[in-house]
């Protein structure tokens, strides 16, 4: 027979097991910044104090465009038009870049 403390531990363990995969897959804006520095900064201004090397729009400008949504950013990253090169990135990396871009949106 399981006592009330035992049931509490079982419930807590079940809750943690159910929520762990979602937490592990949460987008990481800090990693998105790192990826943006690596892959995007050769053309885009990706952060304050950076330098744009092309006529590409800045990340703050993209983020604050009223039409920018996470869905539109994902679609763009999946099928960009020239001169932006296609990016062969994992979905988690794409999610991180989108999370970073959305973190720049002014409140």
N, C-alpha and C positions, 0 to 999 in steps of 0.2 A: 504494500500500500504506500502510495506517495503522499507525503504531507504537503501542506500549503507552501512551504519553502521549496520543496522539490518541484512543485507545479510552477512556481515562479521562475525557477532556473530553466526549466524546460521551455516555458513561454519566452523567456528572454533569449535563449539560444535559438529558438525557431524564428523569432523576429530578426535577430542578427543574421542568420543564414539567409533569410528571405530578402533582406535589404543589402547584403554585401555585394552581390553582382552589380546592382544598380549604382552603388557608390563607386565601385571599381571602374565603371564605364563612364563616370561623369566627365564632362569636358573640362580641360585644364587650360585656363586662359594664360597662365604663366608659361606653360609649355608652348602655347600658341604664339606668344611673343617670341620665344626662342626660335621656333620654326619660321616665323615671319622674318626675323632677322636673317636667318640662313637662306631662305628661298625667295623672299620678296623684296628685300631691301636694296637689291641692285637696281631696282626701278622705282619702287614706292617708298615714300616716307612712312615708316611703320611705327615710329614713336617720337615723342617730343624730343627735340634736340638732335634728331637724326638729319640726314641729308638725302633728298631725292636726287636720283641721277638721271631721270627721264621725265617726260611729261605725264607720266602715269599719276592718277589721283592719289592723294594721301590717304592713309588708313583712317585718320579722323574724319576726313571728308567723305569717304565711303560710308563710314559708320553712321554719320549724322545725316545722310541723305534720307528723307522721309520714306523712300521706296525700299530701303535696305531692311531685309528681314533675314533671319537665319536660313530660311528655305531658299531665298534668292541667292544668298552667298554660297550655299552648297551647290546650287545649280550652276553658278558661275565657275566655281572651282572644278566641277565635274566636266564642264565643256566651255572653257574660255575661248574667246576669239583672238586672232592675232592682233597685235604683236605679242600678247602674253602667251608664254609657252604653256603647253599642257603639263599638268603636274601629276605624276604617278605617286600618289600618297595614299596611305591607309585611311580608312574611315575615321579612326580615332584621331589621327593627325589633322584631318579636315575639320573634325568637331572642335579640336583645340584652337585652330586658327579662327574658326567662326566665333568661338567663345571669346577669344582675344578681341576680334573686331567689334563684337557686340559690347564688350566692356568699355570701349571707347565712346560709346554713344552718350551724348550729353543728356543730363536728366532734365 
